[in-house]
Amino acid sequence: MKLIIIVSIGLLSVVQSVPTNYRNLTEIDTTMMPFILHGDIVDRTSIDFPYYVSVHFVEECEVPEFYCGGAILGPSVIISAAHCFVNKDTDKILIRPNYDNTIDFLLALDLPMSLIYYQVESILCRHQPGLVDDICLVFLQKPIPYSHHVQPIKLPEQRYPAGTELTVIGCGRTELSSRSAHLRKANIIIRSNVICEREYVRFSRETQFCAIGYGNADASKGDSGGPAVFVNPDKSHVLVGIVSYKKADWQPGVCVNVWHYIDWIKENSRIF
């Protein structure tokens, strides 16, 4: 499959994909995937989340189907959850930058897919069996040109403690049990590790953190791989977590603790 992509504010460039570098991805248990609940729609004109990307899977001659999120680390590097790429034909995975806070509006304008999506060149994941190390670097074939609508996310310079308020974003299932075509956001709180240790036998306080918001606001199905960010006083955003899993909507969610992997990210992302 070949795509040629040109970007300007919302258009990009991509070429024919090459074999993807998996690292034991099939060992990951995908029985617990997150299903944003009780959150707010992000206005299409907002540029608050220029680092968000949606991950899509496409069969030949079909419309790309959204199934996960991610964040831009650098022009050619996306960070996401490893389980989003388990048993997937990566030649059919497409990455869509967040041009307009939707996942399919540009398709409604009848623009060709080749003007909307980027293809994957290679994938590097670090994990143990299960979802303990649910983190992945996705390398693109062509760099994403930056604009007001498309920018990278900052990495953390510290570990964030319990009680910290974060914002989680995504286009997954809502409390109405339907997928959201618009980007949504919800505020969540990092909770005590003890809460998730009671709920999940494989929860790791070193590599993960436990979070849920007021009124059970949280990520949901389809939000996997998406960013959980801390908003600084200057309005800049820091990538604190990656949405990983939860059993049920009323239970706390588990996020990858990005700070735990900071050295691994810098060593392998090719941008630091």
FIDRENVEX-974669 format. One record per residue (C-alpha): z, y, x; residue in three letters. Coordinates in Angstrom, 1 decimal. Each point is the difference from the previous one (the first is absolute). Example, Ala and Ser with C-alpha at 12.3 -4.5 7.8 and 13.67 -1.06 7.14 Angstrom:
2
<atom><zz>7.8</zz><yy>-4.5</yy><xx>12.3</xx><code>ALA</code></atom>
<atom><zz>-0.7</zz><yy>3.4</yy><xx>1.4</xx><code>SER</code></atom>
***
This chain:
272
<atom><zz>0.0</zz><yy>0.0</yy><xx>0.0</xx><code>MET</code></atom>
<atom><zz>-1.0</zz><yy>3.4</yy><xx>1.4</xx><code>LYS</code></atom>
<atom><zz>1.3</zz><yy>3.4</yy><xx>-0.9</xx><code>LEU</code></atom>
<atom><zz>-0.9</zz><yy>3.4</yy><xx>1.4</xx><code>ILE</code></atom>
<atom><zz>2.6</zz><yy>2.6</yy><xx>-0.8</xx><code>ILE</code></atom>
<atom><zz>0.0</zz><yy>3.8</yy><xx>0.6</xx><code>ILE</code></atom>
<atom><zz>3.1</zz><yy>2.1</yy><xx>-0.7</xx><code>VAL</code></atom>
<atom><zz>0.5</zz><yy>3.6</yy><xx>-0.8</xx><code>SER</code></atom>
<atom><zz>3.2</zz><yy>0.8</yy><xx>-1.9</xx><code>ILE</code></atom>
<atom><zz>-0.4</zz><yy>-3.2</yy><xx>-1.9</xx><code>GLY</code></atom>
<atom><zz>-2.8</zz><yy>-2.0</yy><xx>1.6</xx><code>LEU</code></atom>
<atom><zz>0.0</zz><yy>-2.3</yy><xx>3.0</xx><code>LEU</code></atom>
<atom><zz>-1.8</zz><yy>-2.3</yy><xx>2.4</xx><code>SER</code></atom>
<atom><zz>0.1</zz><yy>-3.8</yy><xx>0.6</xx><code>VAL</code></atom>
<atom><zz>-2.2</zz><yy>-2.6</yy><xx>1.6</xx><code>VAL</code></atom>
<atom><zz>-0.5</zz><yy>-3.8</yy><xx>-0.1</xx><code>GLN</code></atom>
<atom><zz>3.4</zz><yy>-1.7</yy><xx>0.5</xx><code>SER</code></atom>
<atom><zz>0.9</zz><yy>-2.3</yy><xx>2.9</xx><code>VAL</code></atom>
<atom><zz>2.3</zz><yy>-3.1</yy><xx>0.0</xx><code>PRO</code></atom>
<atom><zz>3.5</zz><yy>0.9</yy><xx>-0.8</xx><code>THR</code></atom>
<atom><zz>2.9</zz><yy>-0.9</yy><xx>2.3</xx><code>ASN</code></atom>
<atom><zz>2.6</zz><yy>-1.8</yy><xx>-2.1</xx><code>TYR</code></atom>
<atom><zz>3.3</zz><yy>-1.1</yy><xx>1.4</xx><code>ARG</code></atom>
<atom><zz>1.4</zz><yy>-2.9</yy><xx>-2.0</xx><code>ASN</code></atom>
<atom><zz>-0.4</zz><yy>2.0</yy><xx>-3.3</xx><code>LEU</code></atom>
<atom><zz>-0.1</zz><yy>-3.2</yy><xx>-2.0</xx><code>THR</code></atom>
<atom><zz>3.7</zz><yy>-0.7</yy><xx>0.8</xx><code>GLU</code></atom>
<atom><zz>1.1</zz><yy>2.9</yy><xx>-2.2</xx><code>ILE</code></atom>
<atom><zz>1.6</zz><yy>-1.0</yy><xx>-3.3</xx><code>ASP</code></atom>
<atom><zz>-1.6</zz><yy>2.1</yy><xx>-2.8</xx><code>THR</code></atom>
<atom><zz>2.2</zz><yy>-1.2</yy><xx>-2.9</xx><code>THR</code></atom>
<atom><zz>1.9</zz><yy>3.3</yy><xx>-0.3</xx><code>MET</code></atom>
<atom><zz>-2.3</zz><yy>3.0</yy><xx>-0.2</xx><code>MET</code></atom>
<atom><zz>1.0</zz><yy>3.4</yy><xx>-1.3</xx><code>PRO</code></atom>
<atom><zz>-1.4</zz><yy>0.7</yy><xx>-3.3</xx><code>PHE</code></atom>
<atom><zz>0.6</zz><yy>8.3</yy><xx>-0.5</xx><code>ILE</code></atom>
<atom><zz>2.6</zz><yy>-0.6</yy><xx>-2.6</xx><code>LEU</code></atom>
<atom><zz>1.4</zz><yy>3.0</yy><xx>-1.9</xx><code>HIS</code></atom>
<atom><zz>-1.8</zz><yy>2.4</yy><xx>2.3</xx><code>GLY</code></atom>
<atom><zz>-2.3</zz><yy>3.0</yy><xx>-0.4</xx><code>ASP</code></atom>
<atom><zz>-3.7</zz><yy>0.3</yy><xx>0.2</xx><code>ILE</code></atom>
<atom><zz>-1.2</zz><yy>2.0</yy><xx>3.1</xx><code>VAL</code></atom>
<atom><zz>-2.4</zz><yy>2.8</yy><xx>-1.2</xx><code>ASP</code></atom>
<atom><zz>-3.5</zz><yy>-0.6</yy><xx>1.2</xx><code>ARG</code></atom>
<atom><zz>0.0</zz><yy>3.5</yy><xx>1.8</xx><code>THR</code></atom>
<atom><zz>3.2</zz><yy>-0.8</yy><xx>1.9</xx><code>SER</code></atom>
<atom><zz>-0.2</zz><yy>-0.5</yy><xx>3.8</xx><code>ILE</code></atom>
<atom><zz>3.6</zz><yy>-1.2</yy><xx>0.4</xx><code>ASP</code></atom>
<atom><zz>-1.0</zz><yy>-3.5</yy><xx>1.0</xx><code>PHE</code></atom>
<atom><zz>-3.1</zz><yy>0.3</yy><xx>2.2</xx><code>PRO</code></atom>
<atom><zz>0.9</zz><yy>-3.0</yy><xx>2.1</xx><code>TYR</code></atom>
<atom><zz>-0.1</zz><yy>-2.5</yy><xx>-2.9</xx><code>TYR</code></atom>
<atom><zz>-2.7</zz><yy>-2.6</yy><xx>-0.1</xx><code>VAL</code></atom>
<atom><zz>-0.8</zz><yy>-2.6</yy><xx>-2.6</xx><code>SER</code></atom>
<atom><zz>-1.1</zz><yy>-3.5</yy><xx>1.0</xx><code>VAL</code></atom>
<atom><zz>-2.8</zz><yy>-1.7</yy><xx>-2.0</xx><code>HIS</code></atom>
<atom><zz>-1.7</zz><yy>-3.4</yy><xx>-0.1</xx><code>PHE</code></atom>
<atom><zz>-3.6</zz><yy>-0.3</yy><xx>-1.1</xx><code>VAL</code></atom>
<atom><zz>-2.3</zz><yy>-2.9</yy><xx>-0.7</xx><code>GLU</code></atom>
<atom><zz>-3.7</zz><yy>0.6</yy><xx>0.6</xx><code>GLU</code></atom>
<atom><zz>-1.4</zz><yy>2.3</yy><xx>-2.7</xx><code>CYS</code></atom>
<atom><zz>3.4</zz><yy>0.5</yy><xx>-1.6</xx><code>GLU</code></atom>
<atom><zz>2.2</zz><yy>3.1</yy><xx>-0.4</xx><code>VAL</code></atom>
<atom><zz>2.8</zz><yy>0.0</yy><xx>2.7</xx><code>PRO</code></atom>
<atom><zz>3.3</zz><yy>-1.1</yy><xx>-1.5</xx><code>GLU</code></atom>
<atom><zz>3.1</zz><yy>1.9</yy><xx>1.1</xx><code>PHE</code></atom>
<atom><zz>2.9</zz><yy>-2.2</yy><xx>1.1</xx><code>TYR</code></atom>
<atom><zz>2.1</zz><yy>1.6</yy><xx>2.7</xx><code>CYS</code></atom>
<atom><zz>0.9</zz><yy>3.3</yy><xx>1.7</xx><code>GLY</code></atom>
<atom><zz>0.4</zz><yy>1.3</yy><xx>3.5</xx><code>GLY</code></atom>
<atom><zz>0.2</zz><yy>3.1</yy><xx>2.1</xx><code>ALA</code></atom>
<atom><zz>-2.1</zz><yy>1.7</yy><xx>2.7</xx><code>ILE</code></atom>
<atom><zz>1.5</zz><yy>-0.2</yy><xx>3.5</xx><code>LEU</code></atom>
<atom><zz>-3.0</zz><yy>1.3</yy><xx>1.8</xx><code>GLY</code></atom>
<atom><zz>-3.7</zz><yy>0.5</yy><xx>-0.7</xx><code>PRO</code></atom>
<atom><zz>-0.8</zz><yy>-3.7</yy><xx>0.4</xx><code>SER</code></atom>
<atom><zz>3.4</zz><yy>-1.5</yy><xx>-0.7</xx><code>VAL</code></atom>
<atom><zz>1.7</zz><yy>-0.9</yy><xx>-3.3</xx><code>ILE</code></atom>
<atom><zz>3.6</zz><yy>-1.4</yy><xx>-0.3</xx><code>ILE</code></atom>
<atom><zz>0.7</zz><yy>-2.3</yy><xx>-2.9</xx><code>SER</code></atom>
<atom><zz>1.8</zz><yy>-3.2</yy><xx>-0.9</xx><code>ALA</code></atom>
<atom><zz>-1.1</zz><yy>-3.3</yy><xx>1.6</xx><code>ALA</code></atom>
<atom><zz>0.0</zz><yy>-1.9</yy><xx>-3.3</xx><code>HIS</code></atom>
<atom><zz>-2.7</zz><yy>2.3</yy><xx>-1.4</xx><code>CYS</code></atom>
<atom><zz>-2.5</zz><yy>-1.8</yy><xx>2.4</xx><code>PHE</code></atom>
<atom><zz>1.1</zz><yy>-3.6</yy><xx>-0.4</xx><code>VAL</code></atom>
<atom><zz>-2.9</zz><yy>-2.4</yy><xx>-0.8</xx><code>ASN</code></atom>
<atom><zz>-2.4</zz><yy>2.9</yy><xx>-0.5</xx><code>LYS</code></atom>
<atom><zz>-3.5</zz><yy>0.1</yy><xx>1.2</xx><code>ASP</code></atom>
<atom><zz>0.3</zz><yy>3.3</yy><xx>2.0</xx><code>THR</code></atom>
<atom><zz>-3.8</zz><yy>0.6</yy><xx>-0.1</xx><code>ASP</code></atom>
<atom><zz>0.7</zz><yy>0.7</yy><xx>-3.7</xx><code>LYS</code></atom>
<atom><zz>3.0</zz><yy>2.3</yy><xx>0.5</xx><code>ILE</code></atom>
<atom><zz>-0.7</zz><yy>3.7</yy><xx>-0.4</xx><code>LEU</code></atom>
<atom><zz>2.3</zz><yy>3.0</yy><xx>0.8</xx><code>ILE</code></atom>
<atom><zz>-0.2</zz><yy>3.1</yy><xx>-2.2</xx><code>ARG</code></atom>
<atom><zz>1.6</zz><yy>3.2</yy><xx>1.3</xx><code>PRO</code></atom>
<atom><zz>1.9</zz><yy>2.1</yy><xx>-2.6</xx><code>ASN</code></atom>
<atom><zz>-2.6</zz><yy>2.6</yy><xx>-0.8</xx><code>TYR</code></atom>
<atom><zz>1.1</zz><yy>0.8</yy><xx>-3.6</xx><code>ASP</code></atom>
<atom><zz>3.2</zz><yy>-1.9</yy><xx>-0.8</xx><code>ASN</code></atom>
<atom><zz>-1.9</zz><yy>-2.7</yy><xx>-1.9</xx><code>THR</code></atom>
<atom><zz>-1.4</zz><yy>-3.4</yy><xx>0.9</xx><code>ILE</code></atom>
<atom><zz>-3.3</zz><yy>0.0</yy><xx>-1.9</xx><code>ASP</code></atom>
<atom><zz>-0.9</zz><yy>3.6</yy><xx>-1.1</xx><code>PHE</code></atom>
<atom><zz>-2.9</zz><yy>0.2</yy><xx>2.5</xx><code>LEU</code></atom>
<atom><zz>-1.4</zz><yy>-3.2</yy><xx>-1.3</xx><code>LEU</code></atom>
<atom><zz>-0.1</zz><yy>1.5</yy><xx>-3.4</xx><code>ALA</code></atom>
<atom><zz>-2.2</zz><yy>2.7</yy><xx>1.4</xx><code>LEU</code></atom>
<atom><zz>-2.5</zz><yy>-2.7</yy><xx>1.0</xx><code>ASP</code></atom>
<atom><zz>0.3</zz><yy>0.6</yy><xx>3.7</xx><code>LEU</code></atom>
<atom><zz>-1.1</zz><yy>-3.0</yy><xx>2.1</xx><code>PRO</code></atom>
<atom><zz>2.9</zz><yy>-2.0</yy><xx>1.4</xx><code>MET</code></atom>
<atom><zz>-1.3</zz><yy>0.7</yy><xx>3.5</xx><code>SER</code></atom>
<atom><zz>1.0</zz><yy>3.6</yy><xx>-0.5</xx><code>LEU</code></atom>
<atom><zz>3.6</zz><yy>-0.8</yy><xx>-1.0</xx><code>ILE</code></atom>
<atom><zz>1.4</zz><yy>-2.9</yy><xx>2.1</xx><code>TYR</code></atom>
<atom><zz>0.6</zz><yy>-1.0</yy><xx>3.6</xx><code>TYR</code></atom>
<atom><zz>-0.3</zz><yy>-3.6</yy><xx>1.3</xx><code>GLN</code></atom>
<atom><zz>2.5</zz><yy>-1.8</yy><xx>2.2</xx><code>VAL</code></atom>
<atom><zz>-0.7</zz><yy>-0.8</yy><xx>3.6</xx><code>GLU</code></atom>
<atom><zz>3.2</zz><yy>-2.0</yy><xx>0.9</xx><code>SER</code></atom>
<atom><zz>3.5</zz><yy>-0.6</yy><xx>-1.1</xx><code>ILE</code></atom>
<atom><zz>3.2</zz><yy>-0.5</yy><xx>2.0</xx><code>LEU</code></atom>
<atom><zz>3.2</zz><yy>-1.2</yy><xx>-1.7</xx><code>CYS</code></atom>
<atom><zz>3.4</zz><yy>-0.7</yy><xx>1.3</xx><code>ARG</code></atom>
<atom><zz>2.1</zz><yy>-2.3</yy><xx>-2.1</xx><code>HIS</code></atom>
<atom><zz>2.2</zz><yy>-3.1</yy><xx>-0.3</xx><code>GLN</code></atom>
<atom><zz>-0.6</zz><yy>-2.6</yy><xx>-2.8</xx><code>PRO</code></atom>
<atom><zz>0.8</zz><yy>1.6</yy><xx>-3.3</xx><code>GLY</code></atom>
<atom><zz>0.0</zz><yy>3.7</yy><xx>-0.5</xx><code>LEU</code></atom>
<atom><zz>2.5</zz><yy>0.9</yy><xx>2.8</xx><code>VAL</code></atom>
<atom><zz>-2.5</zz><yy>1.9</yy><xx>2.2</xx><code>ASP</code></atom>
<atom><zz>-2.4</zz><yy>1.1</yy><xx>-2.8</xx><code>ASP</code></atom>
<atom><zz>-1.8</zz><yy>2.6</yy><xx>2.1</xx><code>ILE</code></atom>
<atom><zz>-3.7</zz><yy>0.3</yy><xx>1.0</xx><code>CYS</code></atom>
<atom><zz>-2.3</zz><yy>2.4</yy><xx>1.9</xx><code>LEU</code></atom>
<atom><zz>-3.5</zz><yy>0.2</yy><xx>-1.5</xx><code>VAL</code></atom>
<atom><zz>-2.7</zz><yy>1.3</yy><xx>2.3</xx><code>PHE</code></atom>
<atom><zz>-3.1</zz><yy>1.6</yy><xx>-1.5</xx><code>LEU</code></atom>
<atom><zz>-3.5</zz><yy>-0.2</yy><xx>1.3</xx><code>GLN</code></atom>
<atom><zz>-0.5</zz><yy>3.8</yy><xx>-0.2</xx><code>LYS</code></atom>
<atom><zz>2.6</zz><yy>2.8</yy><xx>0.2</xx><code>PRO</code></atom>
<atom><zz>1.0</zz><yy>1.8</yy><xx>-3.2</xx><code>ILE</code></atom>
<atom><zz>-0.8</zz><yy>3.8</yy><xx>0.3</xx><code>PRO</code></atom>
<atom><zz>3.0</zz><yy>2.0</yy><xx>-0.8</xx><code>TYR</code></atom>
<atom><zz>0.1</zz><yy>2.8</yy><xx>-2.6</xx><code>SER</code></atom>
<atom><zz>2.5</zz><yy>1.7</yy><xx>-2.3</xx><code>HIS</code></atom>
<atom><zz>-0.1</zz><yy>-3.1</yy><xx>-2.1</xx><code>HIS</code></atom>
<atom><zz>0.1</zz><yy>-2.6</yy><xx>2.8</xx><code>VAL</code></atom>
<atom><zz>2.6</zz><yy>0.1</yy><xx>2.7</xx><code>GLN</code></atom>
<atom><zz>2.2</zz><yy>-2.5</yy><xx>2.0</xx><code>PRO</code></atom>
<atom><zz>3.7</zz><yy>-0.7</yy><xx>-0.7</xx><code>ILE</code></atom>
<atom><zz>2.8</zz><yy>0.7</yy><xx>2.5</xx><code>LYS</code></atom>
<atom><zz>2.0</zz><yy>-2.8</yy><xx>1.4</xx><code>LEU</code></atom>
<atom><zz>3.8</zz><yy>0.0</yy><xx>-0.1</xx><code>PRO</code></atom>
<atom><zz>2.1</zz><yy>1.2</yy><xx>2.9</xx><code>GLU</code></atom>
<atom><zz>3.2</zz><yy>-1.7</yy><xx>-1.3</xx><code>GLN</code></atom>
<atom><zz>1.3</zz><yy>-2.6</yy><xx>-2.3</xx><code>ARG</code></atom>
<atom><zz>0.8</zz><yy>1.4</yy><xx>-3.4</xx><code>TYR</code></atom>
<atom><zz>3.4</zz><yy>-1.0</yy><xx>-1.5</xx><code>PRO</code></atom>
<atom><zz>1.0</zz><yy>-1.2</yy><xx>-3.5</xx><code>ALA</code></atom>
<atom><zz>0.1</zz><yy>2.9</yy><xx>-2.4</xx><code>GLY</code></atom>
<atom><zz>-3.2</zz><yy>1.5</yy><xx>1.3</xx><code>THR</code></atom>
<atom><zz>-2.5</zz><yy>1.0</yy><xx>-2.8</xx><code>GLU</code></atom>
<atom><zz>-3.6</zz><yy>-1.0</yy><xx>0.6</xx><code>LEU</code></atom>
<atom><zz>-3.2</zz><yy>0.4</yy><xx>-2.0</xx><code>THR</code></atom>
<atom><zz>-2.1</zz><yy>-3.1</yy><xx>-0.6</xx><code>VAL</code></atom>
<atom><zz>-3.6</zz><yy>0.3</yy><xx>-1.1</xx><code>ILE</code></atom>
<atom><zz>-2.7</zz><yy>-2.4</yy><xx>-1.3</xx><code>GLY</code></atom>
<atom><zz>-2.4</zz><yy>-0.9</yy><xx>-2.8</xx><code>CYS</code></atom>
<atom><zz>1.6</zz><yy>-3.3</yy><xx>-1.1</xx><code>GLY</code></atom>
<atom><zz>1.3</zz><yy>-1.2</yy><xx>-3.3</xx><code>ARG</code></atom>
<atom><zz>2.1</zz><yy>2.5</yy><xx>-2.0</xx><code>THR</code></atom>
<atom><zz>2.8</zz><yy>-0.6</yy><xx>-2.5</xx><code>GLU</code></atom>
<atom><zz>-2.8</zz><yy>-0.3</yy><xx>-2.6</xx><code>LEU</code></atom>
<atom><zz>-1.2</zz><yy>-3.2</yy><xx>1.8</xx><code>SER</code></atom>
<atom><zz>-3.3</zz><yy>1.6</yy><xx>0.9</xx><code>SER</code></atom>
<atom><zz>-1.6</zz><yy>0.9</yy><xx>3.3</xx><code>ARG</code></atom>
<atom><zz>0.0</zz><yy>3.7</yy><xx>0.7</xx><code>SER</code></atom>
<atom><zz>-3.4</zz><yy>1.5</yy><xx>0.7</xx><code>ALA</code></atom>
<atom><zz>1.9</zz><yy>3.1</yy><xx>1.4</xx><code>HIS</code></atom>
<atom><zz>2.3</zz><yy>0.2</yy><xx>2.9</xx><code>LEU</code></atom>
<atom><zz>3.6</zz><yy>0.1</yy><xx>-1.1</xx><code>ARG</code></atom>
<atom><zz>3.2</zz><yy>0.9</yy><xx>1.7</xx><code>LYS</code></atom>
<atom><zz>3.7</zz><yy>-0.9</yy><xx>-0.5</xx><code>ALA</code></atom>
<atom><zz>3.2</zz><yy>0.9</yy><xx>1.8</xx><code>ASN</code></atom>
<atom><zz>2.0</zz><yy>-2.9</yy><xx>1.4</xx><code>ILE</code></atom>
<atom><zz>3.3</zz><yy>-0.2</yy><xx>1.9</xx><code>ILE</code></atom>
<atom><zz>0.7</zz><yy>-2.2</yy><xx>3.0</xx><code>ILE</code></atom>
<atom><zz>2.8</zz><yy>-2.3</yy><xx>-1.2</xx><code>ARG</code></atom>
<atom><zz>2.6</zz><yy>-2.0</yy><xx>1.9</xx><code>SER</code></atom>
<atom><zz>-1.4</zz><yy>-3.1</yy><xx>1.7</xx><code>ASN</code></atom>
<atom><zz>2.6</zz><yy>-2.1</yy><xx>-1.8</xx><code>VAL</code></atom>
<atom><zz>-1.7</zz><yy>0.5</yy><xx>-3.3</xx><code>ILE</code></atom>
<atom><zz>-3.3</zz><yy>-1.6</yy><xx>1.2</xx><code>CYS</code></atom>
<atom><zz>1.8</zz><yy>-2.6</yy><xx>1.9</xx><code>GLU</code></atom>
<atom><zz>1.5</zz><yy>-1.2</yy><xx>-3.3</xx><code>ARG</code></atom>
<atom><zz>-3.4</zz><yy>0.0</yy><xx>-1.7</xx><code>GLU</code></atom>
<atom><zz>-2.3</zz><yy>-1.4</yy><xx>2.7</xx><code>TYR</code></atom>
<atom><zz>1.1</zz><yy>-2.8</yy><xx>2.4</xx><code>VAL</code></atom>
<atom><zz>-2.6</zz><yy>1.0</yy><xx>2.6</xx><code>ARG</code></atom>
<atom><zz>0.8</zz><yy>3.8</yy><xx>0.0</xx><code>PHE</code></atom>
<atom><zz>0.3</zz><yy>1.3</yy><xx>3.6</xx><code>SER</code></atom>
<atom><zz>2.1</zz><yy>3.1</yy><xx>0.5</xx><code>ARG</code></atom>
<atom><zz>-1.6</zz><yy>0.4</yy><xx>3.4</xx><code>GLU</code></atom>
<atom><zz>-3.7</zz><yy>0.1</yy><xx>-1.1</xx><code>THR</code></atom>
<atom><zz>0.3</zz><yy>1.1</yy><xx>-3.7</xx><code>GLN</code></atom>
<atom><zz>1.9</zz><yy>2.3</yy><xx>-2.2</xx><code>PHE</code></atom>
<atom><zz>1.1</zz><yy>-0.2</yy><xx>-3.7</xx><code>CYS</code></atom>
<atom><zz>-1.0</zz><yy>2.7</yy><xx>-2.4</xx><code>ALA</code></atom>
<atom><zz>-0.2</zz><yy>0.9</yy><xx>-3.7</xx><code>ILE</code></atom>
<atom><zz>0.0</zz><yy>3.3</yy><xx>-1.9</xx><code>GLY</code></atom>
<atom><zz>1.7</zz><yy>1.5</yy><xx>-2.9</xx><code>TYR</code></atom>
<atom><zz>-0.9</zz><yy>-1.7</yy><xx>-3.3</xx><code>GLY</code></atom>
<atom><zz>-1.5</zz><yy>-2.9</yy><xx>2.0</xx><code>ASN</code></atom>
<atom><zz>-2.7</zz><yy>2.3</yy><xx>1.4</xx><code>ALA</code></atom>
<atom><zz>-1.7</zz><yy>-2.0</yy><xx>2.8</xx><code>ASP</code></atom>
<atom><zz>-3.3</zz><yy>-1.5</yy><xx>1.2</xx><code>ALA</code></atom>
<atom><zz>-1.6</zz><yy>-2.7</yy><xx>-2.1</xx><code>SER</code></atom>
<atom><zz>-2.8</zz><yy>-2.5</yy><xx>0.0</xx><code>LYS</code></atom>
<atom><zz>-3.0</zz><yy>1.3</yy><xx>1.9</xx><code>GLY</code></atom>
<atom><zz>2.1</zz><yy>2.5</yy><xx>2.0</xx><code>ASP</code></atom>
<atom><zz>0.5</zz><yy>-2.5</yy><xx>2.9</xx><code>SER</code></atom>
<atom><zz>-0.8</zz><yy>1.4</yy><xx>3.4</xx><code>GLY</code></atom>
<atom><zz>0.4</zz><yy>3.6</yy><xx>-1.3</xx><code>GLY</code></atom>
<atom><zz>2.2</zz><yy>2.6</yy><xx>1.8</xx><code>PRO</code></atom>
<atom><zz>3.6</zz><yy>0.9</yy><xx>-0.7</xx><code>ALA</code></atom>
<atom><zz>0.4</zz><yy>3.4</yy><xx>1.5</xx><code>VAL</code></atom>
<atom><zz>2.8</zz><yy>2.6</yy><xx>0.8</xx><code>PHE</code></atom>
<atom><zz>-0.9</zz><yy>3.6</yy><xx>-0.8</xx><code>VAL</code></atom>
<atom><zz>1.2</zz><yy>2.4</yy><xx>2.6</xx><code>ASN</code></atom>
<atom><zz>1.2</zz><yy>3.5</yy><xx>-0.9</xx><code>PRO</code></atom>
<atom><zz>-3.4</zz><yy>1.3</yy><xx>1.4</xx><code>ASP</code></atom>
<atom><zz>-1.7</zz><yy>-2.3</yy><xx>-2.6</xx><code>LYS</code></atom>
<atom><zz>-1.4</zz><yy>-2.3</yy><xx>2.7</xx><code>SER</code></atom>
<atom><zz>0.2</zz><yy>-3.7</yy><xx>-0.7</xx><code>HIS</code></atom>
<atom><zz>1.4</zz><yy>-2.8</yy><xx>2.2</xx><code>VAL</code></atom>
<atom><zz>-0.9</zz><yy>-3.7</yy><xx>-0.5</xx><code>LEU</code></atom>
<atom><zz>3.4</zz><yy>-1.7</yy><xx>-0.3</xx><code>VAL</code></atom>
<atom><zz>-1.0</zz><yy>-3.1</yy><xx>-1.8</xx><code>GLY</code></atom>
<atom><zz>-2.9</zz><yy>-2.3</yy><xx>-1.2</xx><code>ILE</code></atom>
<atom><zz>0.3</zz><yy>-1.5</yy><xx>-3.5</xx><code>VAL</code></atom>
<atom><zz>0.4</zz><yy>-3.7</yy><xx>0.4</xx><code>SER</code></atom>
<atom><zz>1.5</zz><yy>-2.0</yy><xx>-3.0</xx><code>TYR</code></atom>
<atom><zz>2.4</zz><yy>-0.3</yy><xx>-2.9</xx><code>LYS</code></atom>
<atom><zz>0.7</zz><yy>-2.8</yy><xx>-2.5</xx><code>LYS</code></atom>
<atom><zz>0.1</zz><yy>2.0</yy><xx>-3.2</xx><code>ALA</code></atom>
<atom><zz>-0.4</zz><yy>3.6</yy><xx>-1.1</xx><code>ASP</code></atom>
<atom><zz>3.8</zz><yy>0.5</yy><xx>-0.6</xx><code>TRP</code></atom>
<atom><zz>0.9</zz><yy>-1.3</yy><xx>3.5</xx><code>GLN</code></atom>
<atom><zz>0.1</zz><yy>1.9</yy><xx>3.2</xx><code>PRO</code></atom>
<atom><zz>-3.2</zz><yy>0.1</yy><xx>2.1</xx><code>GLY</code></atom>
<atom><zz>-0.3</zz><yy>-0.9</yy><xx>3.6</xx><code>VAL</code></atom>
<atom><zz>-1.9</zz><yy>2.2</yy><xx>2.5</xx><code>CYS</code></atom>
<atom><zz>-1.0</zz><yy>-0.6</yy><xx>3.6</xx><code>VAL</code></atom>
<atom><zz>2.2</zz><yy>2.2</yy><xx>2.2</xx><code>ASN</code></atom>
<atom><zz>-2.7</zz><yy>1.8</yy><xx>2.1</xx><code>VAL</code></atom>
<atom><zz>2.5</zz><yy>1.2</yy><xx>2.5</xx><code>TRP</code></atom>
<atom><zz>0.7</zz><yy>-3.6</yy><xx>1.1</xx><code>HIS</code></atom>
<atom><zz>-3.6</zz><yy>-0.4</yy><xx>1.0</xx><code>TYR</code></atom>
<atom><zz>-0.6</zz><yy>3.4</yy><xx>1.6</xx><code>ILE</code></atom>
<atom><zz>-0.6</zz><yy>-1.3</yy><xx>3.5</xx><code>ASP</code></atom>
<atom><zz>-2.3</zz><yy>-2.7</yy><xx>-1.3</xx><code>TRP</code></atom>
<atom><zz>-2.0</zz><yy>2.5</yy><xx>-2.0</xx><code>ILE</code></atom>
<atom><zz>-0.4</zz><yy>2.4</yy><xx>2.9</xx><code>LYS</code></atom>
<atom><zz>-1.0</zz><yy>-2.8</yy><xx>2.4</xx><code>GLU</code></atom>
<atom><zz>-2.6</zz><yy>-1.4</yy><xx>-2.3</xx><code>ASN</code></atom>
<atom><zz>-1.4</zz><yy>2.8</yy><xx>-2.1</xx><code>SER</code></atom>
<atom><zz>-2.2</zz><yy>1.4</yy><xx>2.8</xx><code>ARG</code></atom>
<atom><zz>0.9</zz><yy>3.6</yy><xx>-1.0</xx><code>ILE</code></atom>
<atom><zz>3.3</zz><yy>0.7</yy><xx>1.8</xx><code>PHE</code></atom>
***
